[in-house]
Amino acid sequence: MYTSQYFLFYLYLDWEHCVAREQIKAIANEIHPSRVVCIDRPGDLLVGLLRRRKRLRSSLPGANIRKITDNLTLIRPFFLLNDYLASWIPCLNRLQCVWLRWLLKQMGYGPASNERVITWLCSPVHWPFAKLFPSAFVVYQLVDEYTLTAQGCPNPHRAAMEQLMLKKSDIVFTRSEALARKKSSRHKNVHCIGQGVSFDHFAKALRCRTEVPSELANIPKPRIGLVGNLRDWIDFQLVKRLLESHPEWSVVFIGPIDSSAASSVATLTKFRNFFWVGAKSFNEIPRWLSGLDVGIIPYLQTEFTMYVNPAKLYEYWAAGLPVVMTNIGEFKSIEGCLWIAESASQFIEATNLALQIGGSFREKRIQIARDHSFENVAKRALKHLSI
């Protein structure tokens, strides 16, 4: 008879860059004092020696264990090769799974006999870790539609990995209803638990004492902002049209530039009303949001983005901002909160309307964000697990 729970999460990004960490912390809080162990992205020997020596060092004994809360522990294991590259080599991740199980046991972070084990995975390439512990109940949570590239093209390798993952999973969680419907044709136990937001954190942008960073304060108003990873799923032609149509508007990009978008962002720098202010830490973001007038999500409309549910949407709302978005996911316009645009001209018109409305519907936006807090997402997920 189990007397407590043991959750093991396997991250798809580094802890510091993974939005899922907030959901994990919320789950740890809900099931306290049951144990939660989170596997950070490994430090790998081959790539580590060449490019990521800091991560490699952080996976060595004495530096690879970090206490997040009193019942949540973060562990970065040492692997021969990172799990994505290893997924191309037959049986390598299975061997690394055996190594990880032994490592957890030696470190004293494996499950006890009286604990119900739940393994929570978020990437199809991690399918060999589904049976890290043979008696575990396996959760597969899809962040995006992994079987497609950002441009909507098939990704055969990840599709093959996901087929194996679905076979080994007991339950599947998605962030969007569209993705849940799609995966329901391949698994009998699929549920949409929605996208989450660290509501209290992003709502700091609403406080009067929140100071706008000087770098942003020096940018002319109105300020239209995009916050997040700058990747090839952004419709840069649309952004260009936005800049050209209203040179009196300042378009501000806040976030790291992925190599897939570097040249596209560079072409925007010729516009005097375009500003890229670089990557900002999670703790800094509310201050930057407090200085914006409208939040935008100008994603390309592809098969991939049909299934997205962007975290930044709820972050903007938590900060009280009106949002303009291209026609992605299955979103509908919400009066005073969200404008959906089919084309560049509609996007420009919607941005103008959002600027005119300003703070009129602020409380409505805040309430929508509050309903999508990670605490509520965690409760929905645990309910499906009968916890």
RARABEL-V573129 format. One record per residue. N is the residue number from 1. OMEGA is omega in radians with two decimals (999 if undefined). BURIAL is I if it has 24 or more other ideal C-beta (glycine too) atoms within 12 Angstrom, else O. Layout:
BEGIN
n=N omega=OMEGA burial=BURIAL
n=N omega=OMEGA burial=BURIAL
END
This chain:
BEGIN
n=1 omega=-3.14 burial=O
n=2 omega=3.13 burial=O
n=3 omega=3.10 burial=O
n=4 omega=-3.11 burial=O
n=5 omega=2.99 burial=I
n=6 omega=3.12 burial=I
n=7 omega=3.03 burial=I
n=8 omega=3.10 burial=I
n=9 omega=3.07 burial=I
n=10 omega=-3.04 burial=I
n=11 omega=3.09 burial=I
n=12 omega=3.03 burial=I
n=13 omega=3.04 burial=O
n=14 omega=-3.12 burial=I
n=15 omega=-3.07 burial=I
n=16 omega=-3.06 burial=I
n=17 omega=-3.02 burial=O
n=18 omega=3.13 burial=I
n=19 omega=-3.11 burial=I
n=20 omega=-3.13 burial=I
n=21 omega=-3.13 burial=I
n=22 omega=3.05 burial=I
n=23 omega=3.13 burial=I
n=24 omega=3.11 burial=I
n=25 omega=3.12 burial=I
n=26 omega=3.10 burial=I
n=27 omega=3.11 burial=I
n=28 omega=3.12 burial=I
n=29 omega=-3.11 burial=I
n=30 omega=-3.05 burial=I
n=31 omega=3.13 burial=I
n=32 omega=0.18 burial=O
n=33 omega=3.10 burial=O
n=34 omega=-3.00 burial=I
n=35 omega=3.04 burial=I
n=36 omega=3.08 burial=I
n=37 omega=-3.10 burial=I
n=38 omega=3.12 burial=I
n=39 omega=3.08 burial=I
n=40 omega=3.10 burial=I
n=41 omega=-3.01 burial=I
n=42 omega=2.92 burial=I
n=43 omega=-3.02 burial=I
n=44 omega=-3.00 burial=I
n=45 omega=-2.99 burial=I
n=46 omega=3.13 burial=O
n=47 omega=-3.13 burial=O
n=48 omega=-3.14 burial=I
n=49 omega=-3.09 burial=O
n=50 omega=-2.96 burial=O
n=51 omega=-2.96 burial=O
n=52 omega=-3.06 burial=O
n=53 omega=3.12 burial=O
n=54 omega=3.11 burial=O
n=55 omega=3.11 burial=I
n=56 omega=3.13 burial=I
n=57 omega=-3.10 burial=O
n=58 omega=3.10 burial=I
n=59 omega=-3.12 burial=I
n=60 omega=3.14 burial=O
n=61 omega=-3.12 burial=O
n=62 omega=-3.13 burial=O
n=63 omega=-2.97 burial=O
n=64 omega=3.11 burial=I
n=65 omega=-3.12 burial=I
n=66 omega=3.13 burial=O
n=67 omega=3.14 burial=O
n=68 omega=2.98 burial=I
n=69 omega=-3.06 burial=O
n=70 omega=3.06 burial=O
n=71 omega=3.12 burial=I
n=72 omega=-3.11 burial=I
n=73 omega=3.11 burial=I
n=74 omega=-3.12 burial=I
n=75 omega=3.05 burial=I
n=76 omega=-3.12 burial=I
n=77 omega=3.07 burial=I
n=78 omega=3.12 burial=I
n=79 omega=3.04 burial=I
n=80 omega=-3.11 burial=I
n=81 omega=-3.11 burial=I
n=82 omega=-2.94 burial=I
n=83 omega=3.12 burial=I
n=84 omega=3.10 burial=I
n=85 omega=3.13 burial=O
n=86 omega=-3.13 burial=I
n=87 omega=3.09 burial=I
n=88 omega=-3.10 burial=O
n=89 omega=-3.07 burial=O
n=90 omega=3.02 burial=O
n=91 omega=-3.08 burial=O
n=92 omega=3.12 burial=I
n=93 omega=3.05 burial=I
n=94 omega=3.10 burial=O
n=95 omega=3.12 burial=O
n=96 omega=3.05 burial=I
n=97 omega=3.10 burial=I
n=98 omega=3.12 burial=O
n=99 omega=-3.13 burial=I
n=100 omega=3.12 burial=I
n=101 omega=3.11 burial=I
n=102 omega=-3.11 burial=O
n=103 omega=3.13 burial=I
n=104 omega=3.12 burial=I
n=105 omega=-3.13 burial=O
n=106 omega=-3.12 burial=O
n=107 omega=-3.13 burial=O
n=108 omega=-3.13 burial=O
n=109 omega=3.03 burial=I
n=110 omega=-3.12 burial=I
n=111 omega=3.05 burial=I
n=112 omega=-3.07 burial=O
n=113 omega=-3.12 burial=O
n=114 omega=-3.09 burial=O
n=115 omega=2.99 burial=I
n=116 omega=-3.04 burial=I
n=117 omega=3.07 burial=I
n=118 omega=3.10 burial=I
n=119 omega=-3.01 burial=I
n=120 omega=-3.06 burial=I
n=121 omega=-3.04 burial=I
n=122 omega=3.12 burial=I
n=123 omega=-3.12 burial=I
n=124 omega=-3.12 burial=I
n=125 omega=3.14 burial=I
n=126 omega=-3.06 burial=I
n=127 omega=3.13 burial=I
n=128 omega=-3.11 burial=I
n=129 omega=3.10 burial=I
n=130 omega=3.12 burial=I
n=131 omega=3.05 burial=I
n=132 omega=3.01 burial=I
n=133 omega=-2.99 burial=I
n=134 omega=-3.08 burial=O
n=135 omega=-3.03 burial=O
n=136 omega=2.94 burial=I
n=137 omega=-2.96 burial=I
n=138 omega=3.07 burial=I
n=139 omega=3.02 burial=I
n=140 omega=3.13 burial=I
n=141 omega=3.13 burial=I
n=142 omega=3.06 burial=I
n=143 omega=3.12 burial=I
n=144 omega=3.05 burial=I
n=145 omega=-3.00 burial=I
n=146 omega=-3.09 burial=I
n=147 omega=3.11 burial=I
n=148 omega=3.00 burial=I
n=149 omega=3.13 burial=I
n=150 omega=3.12 burial=I
n=151 omega=3.09 burial=O
n=152 omega=3.13 burial=O
n=153 omega=3.13 burial=O
n=154 omega=3.06 burial=O
n=155 omega=-3.01 burial=O
n=156 omega=-3.11 burial=O
n=157 omega=-3.13 burial=O
n=158 omega=3.08 burial=I
n=159 omega=3.11 burial=O
n=160 omega=3.12 burial=O
n=161 omega=-3.12 burial=I
n=162 omega=3.10 burial=I
n=163 omega=3.09 burial=O
n=164 omega=3.13 burial=I
n=165 omega=-3.12 burial=I
n=166 omega=3.12 burial=I
n=167 omega=-3.06 burial=O
n=168 omega=-3.08 burial=I
n=169 omega=3.07 burial=I
n=170 omega=3.14 burial=I
n=171 omega=-3.13 burial=I
n=172 omega=3.07 burial=I
n=173 omega=3.05 burial=I
n=174 omega=3.09 burial=I
n=175 omega=-3.12 burial=I
n=176 omega=3.12 burial=I
n=177 omega=-3.14 burial=O
n=178 omega=3.14 burial=I
n=179 omega=3.10 burial=I
n=180 omega=3.13 burial=I
n=181 omega=-3.13 burial=O
n=182 omega=-3.08 burial=I
n=183 omega=3.13 burial=I
n=184 omega=3.09 burial=O
n=185 omega=-3.09 burial=O
n=186 omega=3.12 burial=O
n=187 omega=-3.02 burial=I
n=188 omega=-3.03 burial=O
n=189 omega=-3.07 burial=O
n=190 omega=-3.11 burial=I
n=191 omega=3.02 burial=I
n=192 omega=3.10 burial=I
n=193 omega=3.06 burial=I
n=194 omega=3.09 burial=I
n=195 omega=-3.12 burial=I
n=196 omega=3.09 burial=I
n=197 omega=3.02 burial=I
n=198 omega=-2.94 burial=I
n=199 omega=-3.08 burial=I
n=200 omega=-3.12 burial=O
n=201 omega=-3.08 burial=I
n=202 omega=3.09 burial=I
n=203 omega=3.06 burial=I
n=204 omega=3.13 burial=I
n=205 omega=-3.09 burial=I
n=206 omega=-3.08 burial=I
n=207 omega=-3.11 burial=O
n=208 omega=-3.06 burial=O
n=209 omega=3.09 burial=O
n=210 omega=-3.08 burial=I
n=211 omega=3.06 burial=O
n=212 omega=3.11 burial=I
n=213 omega=-3.09 burial=I
n=214 omega=3.13 burial=O
n=215 omega=3.12 burial=O
n=216 omega=-3.13 burial=I
n=217 omega=-3.14 burial=O
n=218 omega=3.10 burial=O
n=219 omega=-3.08 burial=I
n=220 omega=3.03 burial=O
n=221 omega=-0.06 burial=O
n=222 omega=-3.11 burial=I
n=223 omega=3.14 burial=I
n=224 omega=-2.95 burial=I
n=225 omega=2.97 burial=I
n=226 omega=-3.11 burial=I
n=227 omega=3.10 burial=I
n=228 omega=3.14 burial=I
n=229 omega=-3.12 burial=I
n=230 omega=-3.03 burial=I
n=231 omega=-3.07 burial=I
n=232 omega=3.06 burial=I
n=233 omega=3.08 burial=I
n=234 omega=3.09 burial=I
n=235 omega=-3.05 burial=I
n=236 omega=3.08 burial=I
n=237 omega=3.09 burial=O
n=238 omega=3.13 burial=I
n=239 omega=3.10 burial=I
n=240 omega=3.11 burial=I
n=241 omega=3.12 burial=I
n=242 omega=3.14 burial=I
n=243 omega=-3.11 burial=I
n=244 omega=-3.02 burial=O
n=245 omega=-3.10 burial=O
n=246 omega=-3.14 burial=I
n=247 omega=3.10 burial=O
n=248 omega=3.06 burial=O
n=249 omega=3.04 burial=I
n=250 omega=3.09 burial=I
n=251 omega=-3.03 burial=I
n=252 omega=3.05 burial=I
n=253 omega=-3.13 burial=I
n=254 omega=3.13 burial=I
n=255 omega=3.13 burial=I
n=256 omega=3.12 burial=O
n=257 omega=3.04 burial=I
n=258 omega=-3.12 burial=O
n=259 omega=-3.13 burial=O
n=260 omega=-3.09 burial=O
n=261 omega=-3.03 burial=I
n=262 omega=-3.10 burial=O
n=263 omega=-3.14 burial=O
n=264 omega=3.09 burial=I
n=265 omega=-3.14 burial=I
n=266 omega=-3.14 burial=O
n=267 omega=-3.14 burial=O
n=268 omega=-3.07 burial=I
n=269 omega=3.10 burial=O
n=270 omega=3.11 burial=O
n=271 omega=-3.13 burial=I
n=272 omega=-3.10 burial=O
n=273 omega=3.04 burial=I
n=274 omega=-3.11 burial=I
n=275 omega=2.96 burial=I
n=276 omega=-3.03 burial=I
n=277 omega=3.08 burial=I
n=278 omega=3.13 burial=O
n=279 omega=3.11 burial=O
n=280 omega=-3.13 burial=I
n=281 omega=3.12 burial=O
n=282 omega=-3.11 burial=I
n=283 omega=-3.12 burial=O
n=284 omega=-2.96 burial=I
n=285 omega=3.14 burial=I
n=286 omega=3.12 burial=I
n=287 omega=3.13 burial=I
n=288 omega=3.10 burial=I
n=289 omega=-3.10 burial=I
n=290 omega=-3.13 burial=I
n=291 omega=3.13 burial=I
n=292 omega=3.09 burial=I
n=293 omega=3.13 burial=I
n=294 omega=3.01 burial=I
n=295 omega=-3.13 burial=I
n=296 omega=3.05 burial=I
n=297 omega=-3.07 burial=I
n=298 omega=-3.10 burial=I
n=299 omega=3.00 burial=I
n=300 omega=3.11 burial=I
n=301 omega=-3.12 burial=I
n=302 omega=3.09 burial=I
n=303 omega=3.11 burial=I
n=304 omega=-3.07 burial=I
n=305 omega=3.01 burial=I
n=306 omega=-3.01 burial=I
n=307 omega=-3.07 burial=I
n=308 omega=3.02 burial=I
n=309 omega=-2.93 burial=I
n=310 omega=3.09 burial=I
n=311 omega=-3.07 burial=I
n=312 omega=3.10 burial=I
n=313 omega=-3.09 burial=I
n=314 omega=3.05 burial=I
n=315 omega=3.07 burial=I
n=316 omega=-3.11 burial=I
n=317 omega=3.11 burial=I
n=318 omega=3.10 burial=I
n=319 omega=3.08 burial=I
n=320 omega=-3.04 burial=I
n=321 omega=2.92 burial=I
n=322 omega=-3.04 burial=I
n=323 omega=3.02 burial=I
n=324 omega=-3.03 burial=I
n=325 omega=3.02 burial=I
n=326 omega=-3.06 burial=I
n=327 omega=-3.14 burial=I
n=328 omega=-3.10 burial=I
n=329 omega=3.09 burial=I
n=330 omega=-3.06 burial=O
n=331 omega=3.03 burial=I
n=332 omega=3.10 burial=O
n=333 omega=3.08 burial=O
n=334 omega=-3.04 burial=O
n=335 omega=3.08 burial=O
n=336 omega=-3.06 burial=I
n=337 omega=-3.01 burial=I
n=338 omega=3.05 burial=I
n=339 omega=3.11 burial=I
n=340 omega=-3.08 burial=I
n=341 omega=3.13 burial=I
n=342 omega=-3.04 burial=O
n=343 omega=3.13 burial=O
n=344 omega=-3.13 burial=I
n=345 omega=3.08 burial=O
n=346 omega=-3.14 burial=I
n=347 omega=3.13 burial=I
n=348 omega=3.13 burial=I
n=349 omega=-3.14 burial=O
n=350 omega=3.11 burial=I
n=351 omega=3.10 burial=I
n=352 omega=3.11 burial=I
n=353 omega=3.13 burial=I
n=354 omega=3.10 burial=I
n=355 omega=3.14 burial=I
n=356 omega=-3.12 burial=O
n=357 omega=3.08 burial=I
n=358 omega=-3.05 burial=O
n=359 omega=-3.05 burial=O
n=360 omega=-3.09 burial=O
n=361 omega=-3.03 burial=I
n=362 omega=-3.10 burial=I
n=363 omega=3.11 burial=O
n=364 omega=3.12 burial=O
n=365 omega=-3.12 burial=I
n=366 omega=-3.12 burial=I
n=367 omega=3.09 burial=O
n=368 omega=3.12 burial=I
n=369 omega=-3.14 burial=I
n=370 omega=3.13 burial=I
n=371 omega=-3.13 burial=O
n=372 omega=3.12 burial=I
n=373 omega=3.11 burial=I
n=374 omega=3.09 burial=I
n=375 omega=3.12 burial=I
n=376 omega=3.09 burial=I
n=377 omega=3.13 burial=I
n=378 omega=3.13 burial=I
n=379 omega=3.11 burial=I
n=380 omega=-3.14 burial=I
n=381 omega=-3.11 burial=I
n=382 omega=3.09 burial=I
n=383 omega=3.10 burial=O
n=384 omega=3.10 burial=I
n=385 omega=-3.13 burial=I
n=386 omega=3.12 burial=O
n=387 omega=999 burial=I
END
